[in-house]
Amino acid sequence: MKHHRKYQADPLAAFRLISKLQPFTDEQMAEVALPARMAFEQIKTGIGSEGAFNELCYACNATMVRSEKIDDLCVQTCQIAQEALLRCRERYTRTGRWGFDGPALGEILPMLDLHEQIISLSNPLEMNAAFQEQAKRLQTFREAA
């Protein structure tokens, strides 16, 4: 009697795994890093949106997750940026417009630079794990609130 598989084995699975362990290509780096940089510019110029704000938060939180395995100074850079993002959110709540206060402009840029540096030193598997971990932490935070 012949048994049939419910699924077909992926003959390219090993190659897919290897590609996830390789450093990001320039195109992949741009794809991952550019949205956060664009979101920063949108909010800075006054045309930001909730989506742009969320993009910055995702980048900051994923960078924080990766930074925890690297150095306390990197973590501190992310924490300062998180505080700046909270002030940005408060400003939106108060005025109905997205924007940064003066100090936030200088506090978020180092996090964006760190975000791009971490992407360049990471591979897709590590960054995907960081984005998943930050989403898990956000869900836990929302459930506790």
N, CA, C and O atoms as a GROMACS GRO file, in nm:
protein
  580
    1MET      N    1   0.085  -0.118   0.000
    1MET     CA    2   0.000   0.000   0.000
    1MET      C    3   0.089   0.124   0.000
    1MET      O    4   0.186   0.134   0.076
    2LYS      N    5   0.056   0.216  -0.084
    2LYS     CA    6   0.134   0.338  -0.101
    2LYS      C    7   0.071   0.452  -0.022
    2LYS      O    8  -0.049   0.476  -0.033
    3HIS      N    9   0.154   0.523   0.059
    3HIS     CA   10   0.104   0.637   0.135
    3HIS      C   11   0.141   0.766   0.062
    3HIS      O   12   0.254   0.783   0.014
    4HIS      N   13   0.046   0.854   0.054
    4HIS     CA   14   0.070   0.983  -0.012
    4HIS      C   15   0.090   1.091   0.094
    4HIS      O   16   0.021   1.094   0.196
    5ARG      N   17   0.183   1.177   0.068
    5ARG     CA   18   0.206   1.290   0.158
    5ARG      C   19   0.093   1.392   0.144
    5ARG      O   20   0.034   1.409   0.037
    6LYS      N   21   0.064   1.459   0.254
    6LYS     CA   22  -0.036   1.564   0.250
    6LYS      C   23   0.022   1.690   0.187
    6LYS      O   24  -0.052   1.778   0.143
    7TYR      N   25   0.151   1.699   0.184
    7TYR     CA   26   0.218   1.815   0.127
    7TYR      C   27   0.338   1.767   0.047
    7TYR      O   28   0.385   1.654   0.063
    8GLN      N   29   0.385   1.853  -0.036
    8GLN     CA   30   0.504   1.819  -0.113
    8GLN      C   31   0.624   1.890  -0.051
    8GLN      O   32   0.617   2.009  -0.021
    9ALA      N   33   0.729   1.818  -0.033
    9ALA     CA   34   0.851   1.876   0.023
    9ALA      C   35   0.902   1.985  -0.070
    9ALA      O   36   0.897   1.972  -0.193
   10ASP      N   37   0.952   2.092  -0.010
   10ASP     CA   38   1.005   2.204  -0.086
   10ASP      C   39   1.150   2.175  -0.121
   10ASP      O   40   1.235   2.174  -0.032
   11PRO      N   41   1.181   2.150  -0.246
   11PRO     CA   42   1.319   2.118  -0.282
   11PRO      C   43   1.414   2.238  -0.265
   11PRO      O   44   1.536   2.220  -0.265
   12LEU      N   45   1.360   2.359  -0.251
   12LEU     CA   46   1.443   2.478  -0.235
   12LEU      C   47   1.450   2.526  -0.090
   12LEU      O   48   1.503   2.634  -0.064
   13ALA      N   49   1.398   2.449   0.002
   13ALA     CA   50   1.393   2.492   0.142
   13ALA      C   51   1.531   2.525   0.198
   13ALA      O   52   1.546   2.624   0.268
   14ALA      N   53   1.630   2.445   0.169
   14ALA     CA   54   1.764   2.470   0.221
   14ALA      C   55   1.820   2.600   0.165
   14ALA      O   56   1.886   2.675   0.237
   15PHE      N   57   1.792   2.628   0.038
   15PHE     CA   58   1.841   2.753  -0.022
   15PHE      C   59   1.769   2.874   0.038
   15PHE      O   60   1.830   2.980   0.056
   16ARG      N   61   1.640   2.858   0.067
   16ARG     CA   62   1.566   2.968   0.130
   16ARG      C   63   1.623   2.998   0.268
   16ARG      O   64   1.638   3.115   0.305
   17LEU      N   65   1.655   2.896   0.344
   17LEU     CA   66   1.713   2.916   0.476
   17LEU      C   67   1.849   2.983   0.466
   17LEU      O   68   1.878   3.076   0.541
   18ILE      N   69   1.930   2.937   0.375
   18ILE     CA   70   2.063   2.997   0.357
   18ILE      C   71   2.050   3.144   0.319
   18ILE      O   72   2.128   3.227   0.367
   19SER      N   73   1.953   3.178   0.236
   19SER     CA   74   1.937   3.318   0.195
   19SER      C   75   1.894   3.405   0.313
   19SER      O   76   1.927   3.523   0.317
   20LYS      N   77   1.820   3.349   0.408
   20LYS     CA   78   1.780   3.424   0.527
   20LYS      C   79   1.896   3.447   0.622
   20LYS      O   80   1.892   3.538   0.705
   21LEU      N   81   1.999   3.366   0.611
   21LEU     CA   82   2.115   3.379   0.698
   21LEU      C   83   2.226   3.466   0.637
   21LEU      O   84   2.324   3.498   0.705
   22GLN      N   85   2.211   3.503   0.511
   22GLN     CA   86   2.308   3.589   0.446
   22GLN      C   87   2.280   3.734   0.485
   22GLN      O   88   2.166   3.768   0.516
   23PRO      N   89   2.381   3.820   0.485
   23PRO     CA   90   2.356   3.962   0.512
   23PRO      C   91   2.259   4.021   0.410
   23PRO      O   92   2.244   3.968   0.300
   24PHE      N   93   2.195   4.129   0.448
   24PHE     CA   94   2.103   4.196   0.356
   24PHE      C   95   2.178   4.247   0.234
   24PHE      O   96   2.292   4.294   0.244
   25THR      N   97   2.115   4.237   0.119
   25THR     CA   98   2.168   4.301   0.000
   25THR      C   99   2.135   4.451   0.011
   25THR      O  100   2.057   4.491   0.097
   26ASP      N  101   2.193   4.531  -0.075
   26ASP     CA  102   2.164   4.675  -0.073
   26ASP      C  103   2.015   4.702  -0.096
   26ASP      O  104   1.957   4.790  -0.033
   27GLU      N  105   1.955   4.626  -0.185
   27GLU     CA  106   1.812   4.643  -0.214
   27GLU      C  107   1.727   4.607  -0.093
   27GLU      O  108   1.633   4.678  -0.060
   28GLN      N  109   1.761   4.496  -0.027
   28GLN     CA  110   1.688   4.456   0.092
   28GLN      C  111   1.705   4.558   0.205
   28GLN      O  112   1.610   4.588   0.277
   29MET      N  113   1.828   4.610   0.219
   29MET     CA  114   1.852   4.712   0.322
   29MET      C  115   1.764   4.833   0.300
   29MET      O  116   1.703   4.884   0.393
   30ALA      N  117   1.756   4.878   0.177
   30ALA     CA  118   1.673   4.994   0.145
   30ALA      C  119   1.526   4.964   0.174
   30ALA      O  120   1.453   5.048   0.226
   31GLU      N  121   1.483   4.844   0.140
   31GLU     CA  122   1.344   4.804   0.161
   31GLU      C  123   1.307   4.803   0.310
   31GLU      O  124   1.195   4.837   0.346
   32VAL      N  125   1.402   4.765   0.395
   32VAL     CA  126   1.375   4.757   0.539
   32VAL      C  127   1.396   4.893   0.607
   32VAL      O  128   1.319   4.930   0.695
   33ALA      N  129   1.499   4.966   0.567
   33ALA     CA  130   1.536   5.089   0.638
   33ALA      C  131   1.464   5.214   0.587
   33ALA      O  132   1.436   5.304   0.665
   34LEU      N  133   1.435   5.220   0.460
   34LEU     CA  134   1.381   5.342   0.401
   34LEU      C  135   1.244   5.384   0.457
   34LEU      O  136   1.224   5.504   0.477
   35PRO      N  137   1.151   5.294   0.484
   35PRO     CA  138   1.022   5.338   0.536
   35PRO      C  139   1.033   5.421   0.666
   35PRO      O  140   0.959   5.518   0.683
   36ALA      N  141   1.123   5.383   0.755
   36ALA     CA  142   1.138   5.458   0.880
   36ALA      C  143   1.195   5.597   0.852
   36ALA      O  144   1.150   5.696   0.910
   37ARG      N  145   1.292   5.605   0.763
   37ARG     CA  146   1.352   5.735   0.728
   37ARG      C  147   1.247   5.824   0.662
   37ARG      O  148   1.240   5.943   0.691
   38MET      N  149   1.166   5.767   0.574
   38MET     CA  150   1.060   5.844   0.507
   38MET      C  151   0.954   5.890   0.607
   38MET      O  152   0.904   6.002   0.597
   39ALA      N  153   0.921   5.803   0.702
   39ALA     CA  154   0.823   5.840   0.804
   39ALA      C  155   0.873   5.956   0.888
   39ALA      O  156   0.797   6.047   0.922
   40PHE      N  157   1.001   5.954   0.922
   40PHE     CA  158   1.061   6.064   0.997
   40PHE      C  159   1.047   6.195   0.919
   40PHE      O  160   1.007   6.297   0.975
   41GLU      N  161   1.080   6.192   0.790
   41GLU     CA  162   1.071   6.312   0.708
   41GLU      C  163   0.928   6.362   0.695
   41GLU      O  164   0.904   6.482   0.695
   42GLN      N  165   0.832   6.270   0.684
   42GLN     CA  166   0.692   6.310   0.674
   42GLN      C  167   0.646   6.382   0.800
   42GLN      O  168   0.580   6.486   0.792
   43ILE      N  169   0.679   6.326   0.915
   43ILE     CA  170   0.638   6.390   1.041
   43ILE      C  171   0.714   6.522   1.059
   43ILE      O  172   0.655   6.621   1.104
   44LYS      N  173   0.840   6.524   1.025
   44LYS     CA  174   0.922   6.645   1.039
   44LYS      C  175   0.866   6.760   0.956
   44LYS      O  176   0.868   6.875   0.999
   45THR      N  177   0.817   6.730   0.836
   45THR     CA  178   0.766   6.834   0.747
   45THR      C  179   0.618   6.862   0.767
   45THR      O  180   0.561   6.946   0.696
   46GLY      N  181   0.555   6.795   0.862
   46GLY     CA  182   0.415   6.825   0.893
   46GLY      C  183   0.312   6.751   0.811
   46GLY      O  184   0.193   6.780   0.820
   47ILE      N  185   0.355   6.655   0.730
   47ILE     CA  186   0.258   6.578   0.650
   47ILE      C  187   0.246   6.435   0.700
   47ILE      O  188   0.201   6.347   0.628
   48GLY      N  189   0.288   6.413   0.824
   48GLY     CA  190   0.287   6.279   0.882
   48GLY      C  191   0.146   6.228   0.907
   48GLY      O  192   0.048   6.302   0.898
   49SER      N  193   0.139   6.102   0.937
   49SER     CA  194   0.013   6.035   0.963
   49SER      C  195   0.034   5.932   1.074
   49SER      O  196   0.146   5.910   1.121
   50GLU      N  197  -0.074   5.871   1.114
   50GLU     CA  198  -0.065   5.764   1.213
   50GLU      C  199   0.025   5.651   1.162
   50GLU      O  200   0.102   5.593   1.238
   51GLY      N  201   0.015   5.622   1.033
   51GLY     CA  202   0.098   5.518   0.973
   51GLY      C  203   0.247   5.551   0.980
   51GLY      O  204   0.329   5.464   1.008
   52ALA      N  205   0.281   5.676   0.954
   52ALA     CA  206   0.421   5.719   0.962
   52ALA      C  207   0.471   5.708   1.105
   52ALA      O  208   0.582   5.662   1.130
   53PHE      N  209   0.388   5.751   1.199
   53PHE     CA  210   0.425   5.742   1.341
   53PHE      C  211   0.447   5.596   1.380
   53PHE      O  212   0.546   5.563   1.446
   54ASN      N  213   0.357   5.509   1.339
   54ASN     CA  214   0.370   5.366   1.371
   54ASN      C  215   0.496   5.307   1.309
   54ASN      O  216   0.562   5.223   1.371
   55GLU      N  217   0.529   5.348   1.189
   55GLU     CA  218   0.650   5.298   1.123
   55GLU      C  219   0.774   5.334   1.204
   55GLU      O  220   0.865   5.251   1.219
   56LEU      N  221   0.779   5.456   1.256
   56LEU     CA  222   0.892   5.497   1.342
   56LEU      C  223   0.895   5.414   1.470
   56LEU      O  224   1.002   5.374   1.516
   57CYS      N  225   0.779   5.389   1.527
   57CYS     CA  226   0.772   5.309   1.650
   57CYS      C  227   0.820   5.166   1.625
   57CYS      O  228   0.895   5.111   1.705
   58TYR      N  229   0.778   5.107   1.514
   58TYR     CA  230   0.822   4.971   1.481
   58TYR      C  231   0.974   4.966   1.465
   58TYR      O  232   1.040   4.876   1.517
   59ALA      N  233   1.029   5.063   1.393
   59ALA     CA  234   1.173   5.067   1.373
   59ALA      C  235   1.246   5.084   1.505
   59ALA      O  236   1.345   5.015   1.531
   60CYS      N  237   1.197   5.174   1.588
   60CYS     CA  238   1.261   5.199   1.718
   60CYS      C  239   1.255   5.075   1.806
   60CYS      O  240   1.355   5.038   1.868
   61ASN      N  241   1.140   5.011   1.811
   61ASN     CA  242   1.124   4.895   1.899
   61ASN      C  243   1.204   4.774   1.848
   61ASN      O  244   1.263   4.701   1.928
   62ALA      N  245   1.206   4.752   1.719
   62ALA     CA  246   1.286   4.641   1.665
   62ALA      C  247   1.435   4.668   1.688
   62ALA      O  248   1.510   4.576   1.718
   63THR      N  249   1.475   4.792   1.674
   63THR     CA  250   1.615   4.828   1.700
   63THR      C  251   1.647   4.807   1.846
   63THR      O  252   1.757   4.764   1.880
   64MET      N  253   1.551   4.837   1.933
   64MET     CA  254   1.570   4.814   2.077
   64MET      C  255   1.592   4.665   2.105
   64MET      O  256   1.681   4.628   2.181
   65VAL      N  257   1.510   4.581   2.044
   65VAL     CA  258   1.523   4.436   2.064
   65VAL      C  259   1.661   4.388   2.021
   65VAL      O  260   1.726   4.312   2.093
   66ARG      N  261   1.707   4.432   1.904
   66ARG     CA  262   1.840   4.391   1.857
   66ARG      C  263   1.950   4.451   1.944
   66ARG      O  264   2.053   4.388   1.968
   67SER      N  265   1.928   4.575   1.993
   67SER     CA  266   2.028   4.645   2.075
   67SER      C  267   2.051   4.576   2.208
   67SER      O  268   2.161   4.582   2.263
   68GLU      N  269   1.949   4.512   2.261
   68GLU     CA  270   1.961   4.444   2.390
   68GLU      C  271   2.069   4.337   2.387
   68GLU      O  272   2.125   4.302   2.490
   69LYS      N  273   2.097   4.285   2.268
   69LYS     CA  274   2.200   4.182   2.254
   69LYS      C  275   2.335   4.241   2.215
   69LYS      O  276   2.433   4.169   2.199
   70ILE      N  277   2.339   4.374   2.200
   70ILE     CA  278   2.462   4.438   2.152
   70ILE      C  279   2.530   4.520   2.261
   70ILE      O  280   2.641   4.489   2.304
   71ASP      N  281   2.461   4.628   2.306
   71ASP     CA  282   2.527   4.720   2.398
   71ASP      C  283   2.424   4.808   2.467
   71ASP      O  284   2.321   4.842   2.409
   72ASP      N  285   2.454   4.845   2.592
   72ASP     CA  286   2.363   4.931   2.668
   72ASP      C  287   2.351   5.071   2.608
   72ASP      O  288   2.245   5.133   2.618
   73LEU      N  289   2.455   5.120   2.545
   73LEU     CA  290   2.450   5.252   2.482
   73LEU      C  291   2.350   5.251   2.365
   73LEU      O  292   2.281   5.350   2.343
   74CYS      N  293   2.344   5.142   2.293
   74CYS     CA  294   2.246   5.128   2.185
   74CYS      C  295   2.104   5.127   2.242
   74CYS      O  296   2.014   5.190   2.187
   75VAL      N  297   2.085   5.056   2.352
   75VAL     CA  298   1.955   5.053   2.418
   75VAL      C  299   1.916   5.193   2.464
   75VAL      O  300   1.802   5.234   2.447
   76GLN      N  301   2.010   5.266   2.521
   76GLN     CA  302   1.984   5.401   2.568
   76GLN      C  303   1.944   5.492   2.451
   76GLN      O  304   1.855   5.576   2.466
   77THR      N  305   2.007   5.477   2.338
   77THR     CA  306   1.972   5.555   2.219
   77THR      C  307   1.827   5.531   2.180
   77THR      O  308   1.755   5.624   2.144
   78CYS      N  309   1.784   5.406   2.189
   78CYS     CA  310   1.645   5.371   2.156
   78CYS      C  311   1.548   5.425   2.260
   78CYS      O  312   1.440   5.472   2.225
   79GLN      N  313   1.585   5.418   2.386
   79GLN     CA  314   1.498   5.469   2.492
   79GLN      C  315   1.477   5.620   2.478
   79GLN      O  316   1.365   5.668   2.498
   80ILE      N  317   1.581   5.693   2.445
   80ILE     CA  318   1.569   5.837   2.424
   80ILE      C  319   1.475   5.865   2.307
   80ILE      O  320   1.392   5.956   2.313
   81ALA      N  321   1.488   5.787   2.200
   81ALA     CA  322   1.400   5.803   2.084
   81ALA      C  323   1.256   5.768   2.120
   81ALA      O  324   1.164   5.833   2.071
   82GLN      N  325   1.236   5.667   2.203
   82GLN     CA  326   1.100   5.632   2.245
   82GLN      C  327   1.035   5.746   2.322
   82GLN      O  328   0.917   5.776   2.302
   83GLU      N  329   1.112   5.810   2.408
   83GLU     CA  330   1.059   5.925   2.483
   83GLU      C  331   1.022   6.038   2.387
   83GLU      O  332   0.919   6.104   2.405
   84ALA      N  333   1.104   6.062   2.285
   84ALA     CA  334   1.074   6.164   2.185
   84ALA      C  335   0.947   6.128   2.108
   84ALA      O  336   0.866   6.215   2.077
   85LEU      N  337   0.929   5.999   2.077
   85LEU     CA  338   0.809   5.956   2.007
   85LEU      C  339   0.685   5.972   2.094
   85LEU      O  340   0.578   6.004   2.044
   86LEU      N  341   0.699   5.950   2.224
   86LEU     CA  342   0.586   5.974   2.314
   86LEU      C  343   0.546   6.121   2.315
   86LEU      O  344   0.428   6.154   2.317
   87ARG      N  345   0.645   6.209   2.314
   87ARG     CA  346   0.614   6.352   2.307
   87ARG      C  347   0.546   6.388   2.175
   87ARG      O  348   0.458   6.474   2.171
   88CYS      N  349   0.588   6.322   2.069
   88CYS     CA  350   0.525   6.343   1.938
   88CYS      C  351   0.378   6.301   1.944
   88CYS      O  352   0.290   6.371   1.893
   89ARG      N  353   0.351   6.188   2.005
   89ARG     CA  354   0.212   6.139   2.020
   89ARG      C  355   0.130   6.237   2.105
   89ARG      O  356   0.016   6.268   2.072
   90GLU      N  357   0.190   6.285   2.214
   90GLU     CA  358   0.120   6.382   2.300
   90GLU      C  359   0.089   6.509   2.223
   90GLU      O  360  -0.019   6.567   2.238
   91ARG      N  361   0.183   6.553   2.141
   91ARG     CA  362   0.162   6.672   2.060
   91ARG      C  363   0.045   6.651   1.964
   91ARG      O  364  -0.038   6.740   1.947
   92TYR      N  365   0.039   6.533   1.903
   92TYR     CA  366  -0.072   6.503   1.812
   92TYR      C  367  -0.205   6.505   1.887
   92TYR      O  368  -0.304   6.559   1.838
   93THR      N  369  -0.207   6.447   2.006
   93THR     CA  370  -0.329   6.444   2.086
   93THR      C  371  -0.372   6.587   2.122
   93THR      O  372  -0.492   6.617   2.123
   94ARG      N  373  -0.278   6.672   2.150
   94ARG     CA  374  -0.305   6.810   2.192
   94ARG      C  375  -0.345   6.899   2.074
   94ARG      O  376  -0.436   6.980   2.086
   95THR      N  377  -0.277   6.883   1.959
   95THR     CA  378  -0.296   6.978   1.848
   95THR      C  379  -0.367   6.919   1.726
   95THR      O  380  -0.421   6.994   1.644
   96GLY      N  381  -0.368   6.787   1.714
   96GLY     CA  382  -0.428   6.724   1.597
   96GLY      C  383  -0.334   6.719   1.477
   96GLY      O  384  -0.376   6.683   1.367
   97ARG      N  385  -0.207   6.756   1.498
   97ARG     CA  386  -0.106   6.751   1.390
   97ARG      C  387   0.015   6.674   1.438
   97ARG      O  388   0.056   6.684   1.554
   98TRP      N  389   0.073   6.596   1.347
   98TRP     CA  390   0.194   6.523   1.378
   98TRP      C  391   0.313   6.616   1.362
   98TRP      O  392   0.322   6.690   1.264
   99GLY      N  393   0.404   6.610   1.457
   99GLY     CA  394   0.525   6.690   1.448
   99GLY      C  395   0.617   6.660   1.566
   99GLY      O  396   0.575   6.600   1.665
  100PHE      N  397   0.740   6.702   1.553
  100PHE     CA  398   0.839   6.681   1.659
  100PHE      C  399   0.867   6.813   1.728
  100PHE      O  400   0.860   6.920   1.668
  101ASP      N  401   0.899   6.804   1.857
  101ASP     CA  402   0.952   6.922   1.924
  101ASP      C  403   1.100   6.932   1.887
  101ASP      O  404   1.156   6.840   1.828
  102GLY      N  405   1.162   7.044   1.922
  102GLY     CA  406   1.301   7.067   1.885
  102GLY      C  407   1.395   6.955   1.928
  102GLY      O  408   1.470   6.904   1.844
  103PRO      N  409   1.395   6.915   2.056
  103PRO     CA  410   1.487   6.810   2.099
  103PRO      C  411   1.464   6.676   2.028
  103PRO      O  412   1.558   6.600   2.006
  104ALA      N  413   1.339   6.647   1.992
  104ALA     CA  414   1.308   6.518   1.929
  104ALA      C  415   1.380   6.501   1.796
  104ALA      O  416   1.418   6.390   1.759
  105LEU      N  417   1.399   6.612   1.725
  105LEU     CA  418   1.468   6.603   1.596
  105LEU      C  419   1.609   6.546   1.615
  105LEU      O  420   1.655   6.465   1.534
  106GLY      N  421   1.675   6.586   1.722
  106GLY     CA  422   1.809   6.537   1.750
  106GLY      C  423   1.812   6.405   1.824
  106GLY      O  424   1.918   6.343   1.835
  107GLU      N  425   1.698   6.362   1.875
  107GLU     CA  426   1.693   6.237   1.952
  107GLU      C  427   1.651   6.118   1.867
  107GLU      O  428   1.686   6.004   1.897
  108ILE      N  429   1.576   6.143   1.762
  108ILE     CA  430   1.528   6.033   1.678
  108ILE      C  431   1.630   5.999   1.569
  108ILE      O  432   1.644   5.882   1.533
  109LEU      N  433   1.699   6.098   1.517
  109LEU     CA  434   1.798   6.072   1.412
  109LEU      C  435   1.905   5.970   1.453
  109LEU      O  436   1.936   5.882   1.373
  110PRO      N  437   1.962   5.978   1.574
  110PRO     CA  438   2.060   5.875   1.612
  110PRO      C  439   2.001   5.734   1.614
  110PRO      O  440   2.069   5.638   1.581
  111MET      N  441   1.873   5.724   1.652
  111MET     CA  442   1.809   5.592   1.650
  111MET      C  443   1.794   5.542   1.507
  111MET      O  444   1.813   5.424   1.480
  112LEU      N  445   1.759   5.632   1.414
  112LEU     CA  446   1.747   5.591   1.274
  112LEU      C  447   1.882   5.546   1.218
  112LEU      O  448   1.890   5.449   1.144
  113ASP      N  449   1.986   5.619   1.253
  113ASP     CA  450   2.121   5.578   1.211
  113ASP      C  451   2.157   5.442   1.268
  113ASP      O  452   2.212   5.356   1.199
  114LEU      N  453   2.125   5.422   1.396
  114LEU     CA  454   2.150   5.292   1.461
  114LEU      C  455   2.068   5.182   1.395
  114LEU      O  456   2.117   5.072   1.372
  115HIS      N  457   1.942   5.213   1.365
  115HIS     CA  458   1.853   5.117   1.297
  115HIS      C  459   1.916   5.070   1.167
  115HIS      O  460   1.919   4.950   1.138
  116GLU      N  461   1.966   5.163   1.088
  116GLU     CA  462   2.027   5.128   0.960
  116GLU      C  463   2.157   5.050   0.980
  116GLU      O  464   2.187   4.958   0.904
  117GLN      N  465   2.233   5.087   1.081
  117GLN     CA  466   2.358   5.016   1.109
  117GLN      C  467   2.330   4.872   1.153
  117GLN      O  468   2.397   4.779   1.109
  118ILE      N  469   2.230   4.855   1.237
  118ILE     CA  470   2.195   4.720   1.284
  118ILE      C  471   2.145   4.636   1.168
  118ILE      O  472   2.177   4.518   1.159
  119ILE      N  473   2.066   4.696   1.079
  119ILE     CA  474   2.020   4.621   0.961
  119ILE      C  475   2.139   4.576   0.878
  119ILE      O  476   2.143   4.462   0.830
  120SER      N  477   2.236   4.665   0.859
  120SER     CA  478   2.351   4.630   0.776
  120SER      C  479   2.435   4.519   0.838
  120SER      O  480   2.505   4.448   0.767
  121LEU      N  481   2.429   4.505   0.970
  121LEU     CA  482   2.507   4.402   1.039
  121LEU      C  483   2.424   4.277   1.072
  121LEU      O  484   2.476   4.181   1.130
  122SER      N  485   2.298   4.278   1.035
  122SER     CA  486   2.208   4.166   1.064
  122SER      C  487   2.174   4.091   0.937
  122SER      O  488   2.209   4.132   0.826
  123ASN      N  489   2.105   3.981   0.956
  123ASN     CA  490   2.052   3.910   0.841
  123ASN      C  491   1.899   3.911   0.852
  123ASN      O  492   1.845   3.944   0.957
  124PRO      N  493   1.830   3.875   0.745
  124PRO     CA  494   1.684   3.880   0.747
  124PRO      C  495   1.621   3.798   0.861
  124PRO      O  496   1.520   3.840   0.917
  125LEU      N  497   1.679   3.685   0.894
  125LEU     CA  498   1.624   3.603   1.001
  125LEU      C  499   1.630   3.677   1.134
  125LEU      O  500   1.533   3.674   1.211
  126GLU      N  501   1.741   3.743   1.163
  126GLU     CA  502   1.755   3.818   1.288
  126GLU      C  503   1.658   3.936   1.294
  126GLU      O  504   1.597   3.962   1.398
  127MET      N  505   1.644   4.008   1.184
  127MET     CA  506   1.555   4.124   1.183
  127MET      C  507   1.408   4.081   1.191
  127MET      O  508   1.328   4.146   1.258
  128ASN      N  509   1.373   3.972   1.124
  128ASN     CA  510   1.236   3.922   1.135
  128ASN      C  511   1.206   3.882   1.279
  128ASN      O  512   1.097   3.908   1.330
  129ALA      N  513   1.302   3.818   1.344
  129ALA     CA  514   1.284   3.780   1.485
  129ALA      C  515   1.267   3.904   1.572
  129ALA      O  516   1.186   3.903   1.665
  130ALA      N  517   1.342   4.011   1.544
  130ALA     CA  518   1.330   4.135   1.621
  130ALA      C  519   1.194   4.199   1.600
  130ALA      O  520   1.133   4.246   1.696
  131PHE      N  521   1.143   4.201   1.477
  131PHE     CA  522   1.011   4.258   1.451
  131PHE      C  523   0.902   4.174   1.517
  131PHE      O  524   0.805   4.229   1.569
  132GLN      N  525   0.917   4.043   1.516
  132GLN     CA  526   0.819   3.957   1.583
  132GLN      C  527   0.821   3.976   1.734
  132GLN      O  528   0.716   3.980   1.798
  133GLU      N  529   0.940   3.989   1.791
  133GLU     CA  530   0.953   4.010   1.935
  133GLU      C  531   0.892   4.144   1.977
  133GLU      O  532   0.825   4.151   2.079
  134GLN      N  533   0.915   4.248   1.898
  134GLN     CA  534   0.857   4.377   1.935
  134GLN      C  535   0.706   4.373   1.923
  134GLN      O  536   0.637   4.436   2.003
  135ALA      N  537   0.652   4.301   1.826
  135ALA     CA  538   0.506   4.286   1.814
  135ALA      C  539   0.450   4.208   1.933
  135ALA      O  540   0.343   4.241   1.984
  136LYS      N  541   0.522   4.106   1.977
  136LYS     CA  542   0.481   4.027   2.093
  136LYS      C  543   0.481   4.114   2.219
  136LYS      O  544   0.387   4.107   2.299
  137ARG      N  545   0.583   4.196   2.236
  137ARG     CA  546   0.591   4.285   2.353
  137ARG      C  547   0.478   4.388   2.351
  137ARG      O  548   0.420   4.419   2.455
  138LEU      N  549   0.448   4.440   2.232
  138LEU     CA  550   0.340   4.537   2.220
  138LEU      C  551   0.207   4.473   2.256
  138LEU      O  552   0.124   4.535   2.323
  139GLN      N  553   0.185   4.352   2.211
  139GLN     CA  554   0.061   4.281   2.243
  139GLN      C  555   0.050   4.258   2.394
  139GLN      O  556  -0.057   4.277   2.452
  140THR      N  557   0.160   4.217   2.457
  140THR     CA  558   0.160   4.196   2.603
  140THR      C  559   0.130   4.327   2.674
  140THR      O  560   0.054   4.328   2.771
  141PHE      N  561   0.188   4.438   2.626
  141PHE     CA  562   0.165   4.569   2.687
  141PHE      C  563   0.018   4.608   2.675
  141PHE      O  564  -0.041   4.658   2.770
  142ARG      N  565  -0.041   4.586   2.557
  142ARG     CA  566  -0.182   4.620   2.536
  142ARG      C  567  -0.275   4.538   2.624
  142ARG      O  568  -0.376   4.588   2.674
  143GLU      N  569  -0.242   4.411   2.642
  143GLU     CA  570  -0.325   4.325   2.726
  143GLU      C  571  -0.315   4.365   2.873
  143GLU      O  572  -0.412   4.352   2.947
  144ALA      N  573  -0.199   4.414   2.914
  144ALA     CA  574  -0.181   4.455   3.054
  144ALA      C  575  -0.249   4.589   3.082
  144ALA      O  576  -0.286   4.617   3.196
  145ALA      N  577  -0.266   4.670   2.978
  145ALA     CA  578  -0.325   4.806   2.998
  145ALA      C  579  -0.475   4.802   3.009
  145ALA      O  580  -0.538   4.907   3.026
   0.00000   0.00000   0.00000
